[in-house]
Amino acid sequence: MQAEDTKGQSKPCTCMGDGFAALPPELHPRPQKKSSLRKVTCPGCGLVYWTNKETDSCMECEKKTA
């Protein structure tokens, strides 16, 4: 798509451009990092929490079994 300015010259349409091009690099949106956390339910007490551990048991239940 082309738009015309007041002199009759065509220029690129602003709706098709990069909306963040005018911002400084530190303000550009960053890609989201995939979290290493996963949502689990503790089999011992039923607590629902987020963890990056291999086991599903919460810290309190792990203390009781150790």
N, C-alpha and C positions, 0 to 999 in steps of 0.2 A: 504494500500500500504506500502511496506517495501523497504528501500534502504539499500545498503550494504556499509559499510565503507571500508577502505583499508585493514583491518584485516579479512574481510569476515564475520564480525558479522552484523546482521541486526539491524536497528534502525528505528524508525518511520520516515516517509516521512515528510519533512518540509512544504510541500504544504498543508497538512491536519491539521496542528496545529493552535493554536491561534496566530495570527499575532501580537497581542499586549502583549503577555505574557512576553516578555523581557523588556517592558517598566515599569517604576515605576507606582504605583497605581494612582498617581495624573495626569498622562498623558494618562490613559485609556480613551476611549471615554465614555461620559456620555449619558444615554438615554435622548431623547428629551422630554421636558415637553410640554404638550398640553397647548396652549395659551388660556386664557380666553377671548381674544379679538375676535371680529367678524367684518366683513366688512359690512358697511351699507351705504345707500344713504339717505341724509336728505330729507324728503318730502317737506320741506319749500323752500330750496334754491338749492337743487340738489347736494350739496357737498358730495363727496364720501370719507369716512374716516373709521378708525378702532376705535372701542369703546368696553368697557365692561359694559356700561349702559344698562338698560332695554329698554329705549326709543330710537327711531331712529333719533330724532331731534338733530341737532348740538347745541353747546353751544350758538352761536349767535342767533339762532331761539328760543331757550328756553328763552333767556333774553328778546326777543321782546314780547313773549306771557305772561311773568310773570309780 
